[in-house]
Amino acid sequence: MSESQSPASLATLAIFPRLLPGSTVIAAEAVVHLIAGEDFRFTIQTGEATPAIAAVLRGCQGDRPLADLLVGLDPAQRELAIRIVDRLRSERMLFDGPPLPPPEVPWRIEIEGANSLAQRARELWPSLSGVLCQTSVQSTPPNTLNQVGVSIMRVLVQQDLDLAQVLEFNRRQLAGETDAWLWVTTGPLSRGYVSPVILNRGRPCLECLLRHFRRLSPAPQLYDALERPGEPAQFVPGEPAEPLARIVLEIAGWKLRRLGQAPAAASQFALHVVEAETLETALHPVWLDPTCPGCGDG
Ligand SMILES: [Zn+2]
């Protein structure tokens, strides 16, 4: 049987498909279940091709072109696999390319924030091994990136509730200023957050995270006030309790130190929440929000 492939499927064959981090592929009788947290659950009708499709999806790690993953499949299976990959891309369940730049590329850490916690981060993180640390708060113009062969990680360190600043920071990075970004905050006072490492290929982004917070909040209207653009509020930074400050900076430092190591740890891409009173630390997965105005279709 000869096959004619559309330009669209040829383009799909060239991508390096990678499933959303945390995805699980389960092959049942005539279907493949694809599950990533509570928000993404797909059941794909695959009939007799189920083992072949499940194998292709499990191979979607961002390190090989789709064409390689399809070797050995019969034409009908190939066609089905290409259609599924296209569909999962449109659902933002699958992305093109590895999540992080290659491990041999060094990272430059840039810290934004003018508060005491940010200052402490500047003192602490230059000693990270394997990464360069720039302590300037200057933004790097997009067109100068990567000219010196480094990947850029930018960290926003906050100790107030200026969520408009978080959104503005997130938008600048989404526009291509950096390769990855992170948000560290003790603004809520009773707890501290270290966001997932956010990547410009394969989100969620920080706006997805704030939308998640808003959904869980007993007072979501406060988010409207805190995120309000164009009306700078006077935020009084709260001085974090010493153990809380130390722990959130240690967690963030660990996420930064791990950047150059392969394989990446799943917990780098989770939200860390540290309770100030008890120092209890919890990890939560953060999924992209399909209606996010920052990175999605919202
Ligand atoms: Zn988003």
Boltz pocket constraint, residues with backbone or C-beta under 6 A from the ligand:
constraints:
  - pocket:
      binder: B
      contacts: [[A, 203], [A, 204], [A, 205], [A, 206], [A, 207], [A, 208], [A, 209], [A, 288], [A, 289], [A, 292], [A, 293], [A, 294], [A, 295], [A, 296]]
      max_distance: 6.0
